[in-house]
Amino acid sequence: MSNKVNVIGVGMVKFAKPGASDDYHVMAANAARTALQDAGVDYKDIEQAFAGYVYGDSTCGQRAVYELGLTGIPVVNVNNNCSTGSTALWLGRQAILAGEAECVLVVGFEQMEKGALGSKFNDRPGPLDNFAGTMDRVQGFNQAPPAAQMFGGAGREYRWKYGTRRETFAKVSEKARKHANRNPYALFGELLSVEEVLASPEVFDPLTRYQCCPPTCGAAAAVLCSDAFAKKKGIANSVYIAAQAMRTDFPSTFEENSMIKMVGYDMAKKTAEAVYDKAGLGPQDVQVVELHDCFTANELLTYEALGLCPEGGAEKFVWDGDNTYGGKFVTNPSGGLLSKGHPLGATGLAQCTELVWQLRGQADKRQVEGAKVALQHNLGLGGACVVTMYRRD
């Protein structure tokens, strides 16, 4: 049995601010229809569907998928915090690898509210209680949004450890806006300078407002299939998943009193290592990366976790331009979460969509020249990290 799973169709809708989007089921259905059309298959060819979202009642996946038809197929609803979309992708790939299906639909969507993320259930223990306890021991609490305190604290720890300048974090956001300016699906395409990023209101040192991803509404989808299905449909030379892995937290998350470890550094590093081992390729073989830049601090940390640069080398990596066009790796050509937006359930599938376009040579003004191998990193506190490597031979 081939262990290759093909991504034969992708689609997404333009991301929007809360209150300015269609309802979740409309966005999801539109993204799914686009992916099906892109794949050249009918909905009746789909044997299973995996629907990812964070903020919504149970069976929102059915509500969305039923817009495409009522065929009786299994619909699995997935919620894994910010890594939800990639977790749904991971499950869809597993279904094909297990021989349970030849063609599946994976869709991610989110209809978000304005403001910082918050729990909907305050009458029971929270899933992030252990994370909050670790943060309290290390740095305490203040009035900033909790996620900003966690990732900002990791950025502060990194800055103190390596002497990293605040301008380095801001330059990541400047790069994100430059990339998003070329992406018609992005929420924020207006250019920003390092000085403008630093001058925006401080959220939690070293993070300013323009270094934090915004609440966003959106949807994205992918159609996956086996080699046998692709051959039957006459689909050749498609983008495929060369390797994929998911990891959750290790003891270091809570035991080492490190904000860097608490926000998933070890989890991301171990996940990436597993993918490189499975693929027989290393970071040096990758040309384009979509990584989880919920905050500029996390992008810096993730450069090192993925092995794009040595530990402690992120500042040089940024100022040498090795994270953008003309450098070693083009990271987040879509604009990333910082500028494209972060509709939690859709993010993983939006990353997938961008990378498939890149490997097909369909990314228009964002196209990374000679892209043959792409890497995706999607992380959620709570926690889970999914890393996926795509290829087109």
C-alpha positions as CSV (number, residue, x, y, z in Angstrom):
1,M,0.0,0.0,0.0
2,S,1.3,3.4,-0.9
3,N,1.9,5.8,2.0
4,K,1.5,8.8,-0.2
5,V,-1.7,10.9,0.2
6,N,-2.4,13.4,-2.6
7,V,-3.8,16.8,-2.1
8,I,-5.8,17.1,-5.3
9,G,-8.0,20.1,-4.5
10,V,-7.8,23.2,-2.3
11,G,-9.9,26.3,-1.7
12,M,-10.5,29.1,0.7
13,V,-12.6,32.3,1.1
14,K,-11.2,35.7,1.7
15,F,-10.8,36.3,5.4
16,A,-12.8,39.0,7.2
17,K,-13.1,40.8,10.5
18,P,-15.7,39.6,13.0
19,G,-19.1,40.8,11.9
20,A,-18.1,41.3,8.3
21,S,-18.2,37.7,7.1
22,D,-20.8,35.2,5.9
23,D,-22.1,32.7,8.5
24,Y,-19.8,29.8,9.2
25,H,-21.7,27.2,7.2
26,V,-21.8,29.5,4.1
27,M,-18.0,30.2,4.3
28,A,-17.2,26.5,4.8
29,A,-19.4,25.3,2.0
30,N,-18.0,27.9,-0.4
31,A,-14.4,26.9,0.5
32,A,-15.3,23.2,0.1
33,R,-17.0,23.7,-3.3
34,T,-13.9,25.5,-4.5
35,A,-11.7,22.6,-3.3
36,L,-14.0,20.1,-5.1
37,Q,-14.0,22.1,-8.3
38,D,-10.2,22.4,-8.0
39,A,-9.9,18.7,-7.6
40,G,-12.2,17.9,-10.5
41,V,-14.4,15.6,-8.4
42,D,-18.0,15.5,-7.3
43,Y,-19.2,15.6,-3.7
44,K,-20.6,12.1,-4.3
45,D,-17.0,10.9,-4.7
46,I,-16.2,12.0,-1.1
47,E,-16.3,9.1,1.3
48,Q,-15.6,10.9,4.6
49,A,-15.5,14.5,5.8
50,F,-13.5,16.1,8.6
51,A,-14.6,19.5,9.8
52,G,-12.5,21.6,12.1
53,Y,-13.7,24.5,14.2
54,V,-13.2,25.8,17.8
55,Y,-16.0,28.2,18.6
56,G,-19.3,26.5,17.8
57,D,-21.9,24.0,18.9
58,S,-21.5,20.3,18.3
59,T,-22.1,19.1,14.8
60,C,-21.4,22.4,13.1
61,G,-19.5,20.3,10.7
62,Q,-22.6,18.6,9.5
63,R,-24.4,21.9,9.2
64,A,-21.6,23.1,6.9
65,V,-21.1,19.9,4.9
66,Y,-24.9,19.4,4.4
67,E,-24.8,22.5,2.2
68,L,-22.9,20.3,-0.3
69,G,-25.4,17.4,-0.2
70,L,-26.9,14.7,2.0
71,T,-25.0,11.5,1.1
72,G,-24.9,9.8,4.5
73,I,-21.1,9.9,4.8
74,P,-19.3,10.1,8.1
75,V,-18.6,13.6,9.3
76,V,-16.1,14.0,12.1
77,N,-16.1,17.3,14.0
78,V,-12.6,18.3,15.2
79,N,-11.6,20.8,17.9
80,N,-7.9,21.1,18.8
81,N,-7.5,24.7,19.5
82,C,-5.4,26.7,17.0
83,S,-4.1,23.5,15.4
84,T,-7.6,22.3,14.6
85,G,-7.4,22.6,10.8
86,S,-4.2,20.6,10.6
87,T,-5.5,18.1,13.1
88,A,-8.5,17.5,10.7
89,L,-6.0,17.2,7.8
90,W,-4.0,14.7,9.9
91,L,-7.2,12.6,10.5
92,G,-8.2,12.7,6.8
93,R,-4.7,11.5,5.8
94,Q,-4.9,8.7,8.3
95,A,-8.3,7.5,7.0
96,I,-6.7,7.1,3.5
97,L,-3.6,5.5,4.8
98,A,-5.7,3.0,6.8
99,G,-7.6,2.1,3.7
100,E,-10.9,3.3,5.1
101,A,-11.5,5.8,2.3
102,E,-10.0,6.7,-1.0
103,C,-11.2,10.3,-1.2
104,V,-12.0,12.6,1.7
105,L,-12.9,16.2,2.3
106,V,-11.2,18.3,5.0
107,V,-12.7,21.7,5.8
108,G,-11.9,24.2,8.5
109,F,-13.9,27.3,9.5
110,E,-14.4,29.9,12.2
111,Q,-16.9,32.6,12.8
112,M,-15.1,34.6,15.6
113,E,-16.2,37.4,17.9
114,K,-14.3,40.6,18.4
115,G,-11.6,40.8,21.1
116,A,-9.2,38.5,22.7
117,L,-9.9,34.7,23.0
118,G,-11.7,33.5,26.0
119,S,-13.3,30.4,27.5
120,K,-17.0,29.8,27.0
121,F,-17.2,27.5,30.1
122,N,-16.3,29.1,33.4
123,D,-18.1,26.6,35.7
124,R,-15.4,23.8,35.3
125,P,-11.6,23.3,35.2
126,G,-10.1,24.9,32.1
127,P,-7.9,23.0,29.6
128,L,-5.2,25.6,30.0
129,D,-5.1,25.6,33.8
130,N,-1.7,23.9,33.9
131,F,-0.3,26.4,31.4
132,A,-1.7,29.3,33.4
133,G,-0.1,27.8,36.6
134,T,3.3,27.6,34.9
135,M,3.0,31.2,33.7
136,D,2.0,32.3,37.2
137,R,5.1,30.7,38.7
138,V,7.4,32.2,36.1
139,Q,6.1,35.7,35.5
140,G,2.8,36.2,37.2
141,F,-0.4,37.7,35.6
142,N,-1.3,41.1,34.4
143,Q,-4.3,42.6,32.5
144,A,-3.1,41.7,29.0
145,P,-4.9,39.0,27.1
146,P,-3.7,35.6,28.4
147,A,-2.3,34.3,25.0
148,A,-0.3,37.5,24.6
149,Q,1.1,37.1,28.1
150,M,2.1,33.5,27.3
151,F,3.8,34.1,23.9
152,G,5.0,37.6,24.9
153,G,6.6,36.0,28.0
154,A,8.3,33.5,25.7
155,G,9.6,36.4,23.6
156,R,10.8,38.2,26.6
157,E,12.6,35.1,27.8
158,Y,14.2,34.7,24.4
159,R,15.2,38.4,24.4
160,W,16.8,38.2,27.8
161,K,18.6,35.0,26.9
162,Y,20.1,36.1,23.6
163,G,20.0,39.9,23.8
164,T,17.5,40.1,20.9
165,R,16.4,43.7,20.0
166,R,12.8,44.7,20.0
167,E,13.2,45.8,16.4
168,T,13.8,42.1,15.4
169,F,10.3,41.1,16.5
170,A,8.9,44.1,14.7
171,K,10.7,43.2,11.5
172,V,8.8,39.9,11.5
173,S,5.6,41.9,11.3
174,E,6.9,44.2,8.7
175,K,7.7,41.1,6.6
176,A,4.3,39.7,7.1
177,R,2.6,42.8,5.8
178,K,4.9,42.8,2.7
179,H,3.8,39.3,1.9
180,A,0.2,39.9,2.6
181,N,0.2,42.9,0.3
182,R,0.5,40.3,-2.5
183,N,-2.3,38.1,-1.2
184,P,-5.9,38.9,-2.2
185,Y,-7.2,36.5,0.5
186,A,-5.4,38.3,3.3
187,L,-7.1,40.5,5.9
188,F,-4.4,43.1,6.3
189,G,-2.4,44.1,3.2
190,E,-1.3,47.6,4.1
191,L,2.4,47.9,4.4
192,L,4.0,48.8,7.8
193,S,7.5,49.8,8.7
194,V,9.4,48.5,11.7
195,E,9.0,52.0,13.3
196,E,5.2,51.9,12.8
197,V,5.0,48.4,14.3
198,L,6.9,49.5,17.4
199,A,4.8,52.7,17.7
200,S,1.5,50.7,17.9
201,P,0.1,50.2,21.5
202,E,2.1,47.8,23.6
203,V,0.1,44.6,24.5
204,F,2.8,42.7,26.5
205,D,6.5,43.4,26.2
206,P,8.0,42.9,23.6
207,L,4.7,42.6,21.7
208,T,2.9,45.6,20.3
209,R,-0.6,45.5,18.7
210,Y,0.8,44.9,15.2
211,Q,2.7,41.9,16.4
212,C,-0.4,40.0,17.5
213,C,-2.7,38.2,15.1
214,P,-6.3,39.5,14.9
215,P,-9.5,37.6,15.5
216,T,-10.7,36.6,12.0
217,C,-13.5,34.8,10.2
218,G,-12.9,32.5,7.4
219,A,-12.8,29.0,5.9
220,A,-10.5,26.8,3.8
221,A,-10.7,23.2,2.5
222,A,-8.7,20.4,0.9
223,V,-9.6,17.2,-1.0
224,L,-7.3,14.3,-0.3
225,C,-7.1,11.0,-2.1
226,S,-5.1,7.8,-2.6
227,D,-2.9,7.1,-5.6
228,A,-5.4,4.5,-6.8
229,F,-8.2,7.1,-6.8
230,A,-6.0,9.7,-8.5
231,K,-5.2,7.1,-11.2
232,K,-8.8,6.2,-11.7
233,K,-9.7,9.9,-12.1
234,G,-6.8,10.6,-14.4
235,I,-5.1,12.9,-12.0
236,A,-1.3,13.0,-12.4
237,N,1.6,14.9,-10.8
238,S,-0.4,16.2,-7.9
239,V,1.0,17.7,-4.7
240,Y,1.3,15.0,-2.0
241,I,2.0,14.8,1.7
242,A,5.5,13.4,1.9
243,A,5.4,13.2,5.7
244,Q,3.2,14.4,8.6
245,A,3.4,14.1,12.4
246,M,1.5,15.4,15.5
247,R,2.8,15.7,19.0
248,T,1.4,17.0,22.2
249,D,3.2,18.4,25.3
250,F,6.2,16.9,27.1
251,P,7.2,17.2,30.8
252,S,9.4,20.2,29.9
253,T,6.3,22.3,29.1
254,F,5.4,22.5,32.8
255,E,8.5,21.4,34.7
256,E,11.3,23.6,33.4
257,N,9.8,27.0,34.3
258,S,10.4,28.2,30.8
259,M,7.9,30.3,28.9
260,I,9.6,29.2,25.7
261,K,9.0,25.6,26.6
262,M,5.5,26.3,27.9
263,V,4.3,27.7,24.5
264,G,5.3,24.5,22.7
265,Y,9.0,24.8,21.6
266,D,9.9,21.2,22.4
267,M,6.6,20.0,21.0
268,A,7.3,21.8,17.7
269,K,10.9,20.6,17.6
270,K,10.0,17.0,18.2
271,T,7.2,17.1,15.6
272,A,9.5,18.6,12.9
273,E,12.2,16.0,13.7
274,A,9.7,13.2,13.2
275,V,8.6,14.7,9.8
276,Y,12.2,15.1,8.6
277,D,12.9,11.5,9.6
278,K,9.8,10.1,7.9
279,A,10.4,12.1,4.7
280,G,14.2,11.5,4.5
281,L,14.6,15.2,3.9
282,G,15.8,18.0,6.2
283,P,15.1,21.7,6.5
284,Q,17.8,22.4,3.9
285,D,15.5,20.7,1.3
286,V,12.6,23.1,1.9
287,Q,12.0,26.2,-0.1
288,V,8.7,27.6,1.4
289,V,7.2,27.5,4.9
290,E,3.9,28.4,6.4
291,L,4.3,28.5,10.1
292,H,2.2,29.5,13.1
293,D,3.0,33.1,13.7
294,C,0.1,33.9,16.1
295,F,2.6,36.4,17.6
296,T,5.9,37.6,16.2
297,A,7.6,36.0,19.2
298,N,6.4,32.6,18.1
299,E,7.6,33.0,14.6
300,L,11.1,33.7,15.9
301,L,11.0,30.6,18.2
302,T,9.6,28.5,15.4
303,Y,12.5,29.3,13.0
304,E,14.7,27.5,15.5
305,A,12.3,24.7,16.4
306,L,12.0,23.8,12.7
307,G,15.7,23.9,12.2
308,L,15.6,26.8,9.8
309,C,18.4,28.4,11.8
310,P,20.5,27.5,14.8
311,E,19.2,28.1,18.3
312,G,19.9,31.7,19.2
313,G,20.3,32.5,15.5
314,A,16.9,33.9,14.8
315,E,17.9,37.5,15.0
316,K,20.6,37.1,12.4
317,F,18.2,35.0,10.3
318,V,15.7,37.8,10.2
319,W,18.1,40.7,9.5
320,D,19.9,38.7,6.8
321,G,16.6,38.3,5.0
322,D,16.7,34.5,5.1
323,N,13.0,34.4,6.0
324,T,11.8,36.1,2.8
325,Y,12.2,36.2,-0.9
326,G,15.8,36.0,-2.0
327,G,16.8,34.3,1.3
328,K,17.1,30.7,2.4
329,F,13.4,30.1,3.1
330,V,10.3,32.1,2.2
331,T,8.3,32.0,5.4
332,N,4.6,32.8,5.4
333,P,4.3,34.0,1.8
334,S,0.5,34.3,2.5
335,G,1.1,37.0,5.2
336,G,0.7,34.4,7.9
337,L,-1.6,34.6,10.9
338,L,-0.3,38.1,11.6
339,S,-1.6,39.6,8.4
340,K,-3.7,37.0,6.6
341,G,-5.7,36.5,9.8
342,H,-6.3,33.6,12.2
343,P,-9.7,32.0,12.0
344,L,-8.7,29.2,14.4
345,G,-10.4,26.2,12.7
346,A,-9.5,27.4,9.2
347,T,-5.8,28.3,9.7
348,G,-4.3,24.8,9.1
349,L,-6.3,24.4,5.9
350,A,-5.4,27.9,4.7
351,Q,-1.7,27.1,5.2
352,C,-2.2,23.9,3.2
353,T,-4.0,25.8,0.5
354,E,-1.2,28.3,0.2
355,L,1.5,25.7,0.0
356,V,-0.3,23.6,-2.6
357,W,-0.6,26.8,-4.7
358,Q,3.1,27.4,-4.3
359,L,4.1,23.9,-5.3
360,R,1.8,24.1,-8.3
361,G,3.2,27.4,-9.4
362,Q,-0.2,29.1,-8.9
363,A,0.7,31.7,-6.2
364,D,0.8,34.6,-8.6
365,K,2.7,37.6,-7.2
366,R,3.7,35.5,-4.1
367,Q,5.2,32.7,-6.1
368,V,8.4,31.2,-4.6
369,E,10.7,30.4,-7.5
370,G,11.5,26.8,-7.8
371,A,9.4,25.6,-4.9
372,K,9.4,21.8,-4.8
373,V,9.2,21.0,-1.1
374,A,7.0,22.9,1.4
375,L,6.7,22.7,5.2
376,Q,3.7,23.5,7.3
377,H,3.7,24.1,11.1
378,N,0.4,24.6,13.0
379,L,0.4,24.8,16.8
380,G,-2.2,25.1,19.5
381,L,-1.8,25.6,23.2
382,G,-3.4,22.9,25.2
383,G,-1.6,21.5,23.3
384,A,-0.9,20.0,19.9
385,C,1.5,20.7,17.1
386,V,1.1,19.3,13.5
387,V,3.9,19.6,11.0
388,T,3.3,18.5,7.4
389,M,5.7,18.3,4.5
390,Y,4.4,18.6,0.9
391,R,6.1,17.7,-2.3
392,R,5.5,17.8,-6.0
393,D,7.8,15.7,-8.1
